[in-house]
Amino acid sequence: QVQLVESGGGLVQPGGSLRLSCAASGRTASTYAMGWFRQAPGKEREFVAAIKWNGRSIYYADGVKGRFTISRDNAKNTVYLQMNSLEPVDTAVYYCAADLSFPRQLSRDFEYWGQGTQVTVSS
């Protein structure tokens, strides 16, 4: 069992930056692949980024490549999403997810989910 808690969301102007954090609890949390997804109003949940349990393999959605960076600190059982050059289209609820298998880019393939954190990009 893995529990996930996201933090770091908020309101930011276009071009700004935010760093999301996802704290994982559970005895084997560091052995899980982690992913970030987002869901905008009226849209389906979409893949953003994923990282293997050891951090040695990473995937990004095309729309965030070069702007977002996923990383993890297994000593802290925390995964991060650094978001730079934010655009209004990035406005969404961002979710952290965990699964033992990797790679995974479909939301249905992730077993554990956080409650989400709102990111709003607006002037």
N, C-alpha and C positions, 0 to 999 in steps of 0.2 A: 504494500500500500504506500502510495506517495501522495503527499499533500503539497499543493502549489499555491503560492501567494504572490501576486504581482503588485508592483508599486512603481511610482515614477511618472505616471501619466499627468496630463495637465493641459493647459492652454498655452500655445506658443505661436508666434507670428511666422508667416511664411519665410523660409530661409533659415529659421532657427533650428535648435537642436534639443533633444531630450534623450535621457538614458533610462530605459526601463530595466527593472530588476525582477527576477522571479526566484523567490526563496523556496527551496524544496526540502521537505522533511520526510523522514523515513530512513530506515537503516541502510537501504541500498540505493538511495537516491542518486549517488554519484555514478552508478552503473547504467543509468538511463540516458538514452538520447533525448535531447530537448528541442522543442520547436516553438516558434512564435507564429501565431495566426492573427488575423484581424477581420473584423466584421463591421462594415459601414451600414447605416440605416437602409433597410430595404434590399440589402445585398447578401449574398451567401458568404459564409466564412471562407477566407482565402489564406493560402500559405504565404508566409513572409520569409522565414529562414529556419534552418535546422542545423544542429551540431551534434556530432557523435559524442559518446560518453567521454572519450579521451581528448576531445577537442581537435582531433587530427583530420576530420573531414567536415566540411561545411557546405551547405547549399543555400542559395538565395533565389527568391522570385525575381524575374527579370526587371520588374518595376522598381526594385529597391537596390539593385546591384550598384555599387559605387557610392551609395548614400548611407546604407545601414550596415552595421557590423554586429554579428552575434559572437558572443564569447562566454566562457564559463570558468568558474573558480570552484573546483571540486572540494577544496579544503573548506569552503564556505557553503557548499551545496547551493550555489547561486549561478543563474545564467543571466546574461545581460543582453540588451539590444540597444546599441548606440545608434541613434537616428539623427542624421545631419541633413542639411538642405531640405528641410521638411516643406511639403506642399499641401495645399488644401485637400488634395485627393488622398492624402495619408490619414485624414480624419477618420477615426474608427475606434471601436473597442478592441484592445489588443489582449490576446490570450496567450498564456504560456501552456505548453503541453509536454507530456513525457510518455515515452514508450521504450521498451527494451530493444525493439528492432530499429535498424537504420540501414539505408535511408528510407525515410517516410515523408511524403509531402501532401498526403490526403488527411483531412481532419478525422475521418472515420478510422484511420489506422492508429491514432494516438489514444492510449488508454486513460491517461489522467489529465485533468484540466484544472486550471485556476479559474478564478471568478471574473477575471478581466479588469483592465484599467483603461479609462477613457483618455484618448489623445485627440485634441482638437487643434487644428491648424487654421488660424484665422487672424486677419488684421483688424 
